[in-house]
Amino acid sequence: MGMTIAEKIIAAAAGVDHVKPGDIHTVNLDRLMSNDGTTHLTVDMYHNKLTNPRIADPEKLVFIVDHNVPADNPKTAAAQKKMRDFAREHQIDFWEGKGVCHQIMMENYVCPGELIFGADSHTCTYGALGAFGTGVGCTDFLYGMVTGTSWVLVPESVKFNLVGKLPEGVYPRDFMLTIIGQIGANGCNYQVMEFCGEGAKTLSVNDRMVLCNLSVEAGAKTGIFEADEIALAYLQEQGRKPKAVYKSDPDAVYAREYTIDMSAIEPVIARPDFVDDVVPAKEVCGVKIDEAFLGSCNNGRIEELRIGAGIIKGKKVADSVRFLVVPASLSVYKQALKEGLIDIFMESGAIVMNPNCSVCWGSCQGVIGENEVLISTGTRNFKGRAGHPSSKVYLGSAATVTASAIAGEITLA
């Protein structure tokens, strides 16, 4: 019996020839990432719960401050200082003010074939480069940090065979929200969403990041693509080489298989308060908004900023709307400056912020008030996600969000 990409990565990390779903294996971790959402808790456990605290390999660790940047209150400042001091003491790679953790990881660390734990649920983003990235809690992160290992229950894989090509004006975010709407928020619980087929070849690494990033919103353990020539070209541009390049075997076993025609996808919106409550965008056109957000680890890269700038150039943000534009990383910000995109946004009346999680995190920037409505390119729209419990969050593409910011209501680009 053959193995899937995910199974091959786990088998290599476990040092065995073959694994199958349901097996439990001890694995060696290639990398561990933690951000300021929980790192201070991990540090406290390290100092207070371990008899002989140690770090297995500091070179495998990456700490990134991205959730509340800059610190918004003394409590946050103290938590970030604890993280900063620990990283300095143990010579851990440390990033602050440089962008969202997953974007930084993709730009600087992730390689095909790696098994990566991240103390953040959207670590599944790394599957865009053929790596197995998955989110863990502080206790599992601590164990990985001090031993360099962990255990994994081998998940089943679900195949998504992509055919066709996305139509003009339809984006990978529309596509992935459509999938989540079809299979449900629990549609792939503790399974791997493997994206393949000729349609996958039409997607850039950025596009693949969008799909893998949102896999967790369908309950998935991770999302993954084969590291093909597109992924390897991206990797070469970043100056890195793959650890290993895996393909699923022809006789690999999948829990289920779906074939999806990308050419049939249309712009969609996820309505409050569930990511899988997805409808054609035209069904919610006319809903008044108070704020629009273009950014996040899902949709804050240069491609999305180009889309947004192309729509808003020469136009103005509606007087009733706050439009926050937040590049996903410093490198994205600098590229947007170089291309004149930042000027376009600022001239339109948008508020351009420093690279960070911002409105998606709903804690430090663009928090929305009682009964306010946000349209967002963030990852989630749960009740109270971006502010007051009575507020409402709609999820759409960069194009839909930007067009809505101009119109003052949800509309199509």
VENDA-V898541 format. One record per residue. N is the residue number from 1. RES is the residue in one letter. PHI is phi in whole degrees, -180 to 180 (* if undefined). Layout:
N&RES&PHI, N&RES&PHI
This chain:
1&M&*, 2&G&-78, 3&M&-125, 4&T&-83, 5&I&-56, 6&A&-61, 7&E&-66, 8&K&-68, 9&I&-65, 10&I&-66, 11&A&-60, 12&A&-64, 13&A&-69, 14&A&-88, 15&G&72, 16&V&-125, 17&D&-80, 18&H&-151, 19&V&-132, 20&K&-142, 21&P&-55, 22&G&99, 23&D&-69, 24&I&-116, 25&H&-131, 26&T&-83, 27&V&-126, 28&N&-89, 29&L&-92, 30&D&-82, 31&R&-161, 32&L&-135, 33&M&-124, 34&S&-140, 35&N&-116, 36&D&-76, 37&G&-66, 38&T&-139, 39&T&-58, 40&H&-61, 41&L&-70, 42&T&-63, 43&V&-62, 44&D&-61, 45&M&-66, 46&Y&-58, 47&H&-80, 48&N&-106, 49&K&-110, 50&L&-98, 51&T&-73, 52&N&-129, 53&P&-64, 54&R&-157, 55&I&-118, 56&A&-62, 57&D&-156, 58&P&-57, 59&E&-69, 60&K&-87, 61&L&-97, 62&V&-137, 63&F&-109, 64&I&-135, 65&V&-91, 66&D&-145, 67&H&-82, 68&N&-131, 69&V&-128, 70&P&-73, 71&A&-54, 72&D&-100, 73&N&-162, 74&P&-58, 75&K&-65, 76&T&-63, 77&A&-60, 78&A&-66, 79&A&-64, 80&Q&-71, 81&K&-65, 82&K&-60, 83&M&-66, 84&R&-62, 85&D&-66, 86&F&-65, 87&A&-62, 88&R&-65, 89&E&-62, 90&H&-106, 91&Q&56, 92&I&-94, 93&D&-55, 94&F&-132, 95&W&-124, 96&E&-144, 97&G&74, 98&K&-106, 99&G&136, 100&V&-74, 101&C&-53, 102&H&-71, 103&Q&-68, 104&I&-62, 105&M&-64, 106&M&-67, 107&E&-72, 108&N&-125, 109&Y&-133, 110&V&-60, 111&C&-131, 112&P&-54, 113&G&88, 114&E&-83, 115&L&-111, 116&I&-126, 117&F&-103, 118&G&-132, 119&A&-81, 120&D&-163, 121&S&-65, 122&H&-91, 123&T&-61, 124&C&-61, 125&T&-53, 126&Y&-69, 127&G&-64, 128&A&-62, 129&L&-107, 130&G&75, 131&A&-106, 132&F&-101, 133&G&-111, 134&T&-148, 135&G&-85, 136&V&-137, 137&G&-85, 138&C&-62, 139&T&-65, 140&D&-65, 141&F&-64, 142&L&-60, 143&Y&-60, 144&G&-63, 145&M&-66, 146&V&-90, 147&T&-115, 148&G&78, 149&T&-132, 150&S&-160, 151&W&-118, 152&V&-134, 153&L&-86, 154&V&-61, 155&P&-84, 156&E&-70, 157&S&-113, 158&V&-118, 159&K&-91, 160&F&-114, 161&N&-86, 162&L&-96, 163&V&-127, 164&G&76, 165&K&-144, 166&L&-64, 167&P&-68, 168&E&-59, 169&G&83, 170&V&-119, 171&Y&-125, 172&P&-53, 173&R&-65, 174&D&-59, 175&F&-63, 176&M&-70, 177&L&-63, 178&T&-62, 179&I&-60, 180&I&-62, 181&G&-63, 182&Q&-78, 183&I&-96, 184&G&94, 185&A&-66, 186&N&-113, 187&G&-67, 188&C&-133, 189&N&-54, 190&Y&49, 191&Q&-128, 192&V&-98, 193&M&-92, 194&E&-99, 195&F&-100, 196&C&-151, 197&G&99, 198&E&-64, 199&G&-64, 200&A&-63, 201&K&-69, 202&T&-87, 203&L&-101, 204&S&-75, 205&V&-61, 206&N&-60, 207&D&-60, 208&R&-67, 209&M&-61, 210&V&-60, 211&L&-67, 212&C&-66, 213&N&-57, 214&L&-87, 215&S&-59, 216&V&-64, 217&E&-74, 218&A&-104, 219&G&86, 220&A&-70, 221&K&-68, 222&T&-166, 223&G&-119, 224&I&-155, 225&F&-119, 226&E&-66, 227&A&-79, 228&D&-89, 229&E&-64, 230&I&-68, 231&A&-66, 232&L&-68, 233&A&-66, 234&Y&-61, 235&L&-61, 236&Q&-63, 237&E&-62, 238&Q&-87, 239&G&79, 240&R&-124, 241&K&-123, 242&P&-70, 243&K&-72, 244&A&-162, 245&V&-116, 246&Y&-113, 247&K&-122, 248&S&-69, 249&D&-71, 250&P&-58, 251&D&-102, 252&A&-63, 253&V&-102, 254&Y&-118, 255&A&-67, 256&R&-154, 257&E&-135, 258&Y&-124, 259&T&-115, 260&I&-124, 261&D&-87, 262&M&-65, 263&S&-70, 264&A&-94, 265&I&-76, 266&E&-127, 267&P&-59, 268&V&-131, 269&I&-134, 270&A&-95, 271&R&-84, 272&P&-62, 273&D&-117, 274&F&-136, 275&V&-66, 276&D&-94, 277&D&-87, 278&V&-106, 279&V&-135, 280&P&-55, 281&A&-57, 282&K&-63, 283&E&-75, 284&V&-116, 285&C&-59, 286&G&102, 287&V&-68, 288&K&-69, 289&I&-123, 290&D&-107, 291&E&-149, 292&A&-131, 293&F&-132, 294&L&-118, 295&G&169, 296&S&94, 297&C&-70, 298&N&-91, 299&N&-150, 300&G&-114, 301&R&-90, 302&I&-61, 303&E&-60, 304&E&-70, 305&L&-65, 306&R&-65, 307&I&-61, 308&G&-63, 309&A&-64, 310&G&-64, 311&I&-80, 312&I&-93, 313&K&-57, 314&G&80, 315&K&-115, 316&K&-126, 317&V&-67, 318&A&-57, 319&D&-58, 320&S&-87, 321&V&-120, 322&R&-100, 323&F&-114, 324&L&-100, 325&V&-114, 326&V&-133, 327&P&-58, 328&A&-73, 329&S&-155, 330&L&-63, 331&S&-66, 332&V&-65, 333&Y&-59, 334&K&-64, 335&Q&-66, 336&A&-66, 337&L&-63, 338&K&-61, 339&E&-86, 340&G&80, 341&L&-70, 342&I&-62, 343&D&-60, 344&I&-60, 345&F&-63, 346&M&-68, 347&E&-67, 348&S&-80, 349&G&102, 350&A&-71, 351&I&-103, 352&V&-95, 353&M&-106, 354&N&-69, 355&P&-62, 356&N&-174, 357&C&-68, 358&S&54, 359&V&-61, 360&C&-58, 361&W&-77, 362&G&68, 363&S&-127, 364&C&-120, 365&Q&-141, 366&G&65, 367&V&-61, 368&I&-100, 369&G&-93, 370&E&-58, 371&N&64, 372&E&-78, 373&V&-120, 374&L&-119, 375&I&-111, 376&S&-141, 377&T&-98, 378&G&-71, 379&T&-92, 380&R&-141, 381&N&-133, 382&F&-61, 383&K&-56, 384&G&78, 385&R&-58, 386&A&-114, 387&G&155, 388&H&-60, 389&P&-58, 390&S&-88, 391&S&-74, 392&K&-126, 393&V&-121, 394&Y&-104, 395&L&-108, 396&G&-149, 397&S&-80, 398&A&-58, 399&A&-67, 400&T&-66, 401&V&-62, 402&T&-67, 403&A&-60, 404&S&-69, 405&A&-63, 406&I&-73, 407&A&-81, 408&G&82, 409&E&-155, 410&I&-63, 411&T&-153, 412&L&-91, 413&A&-69
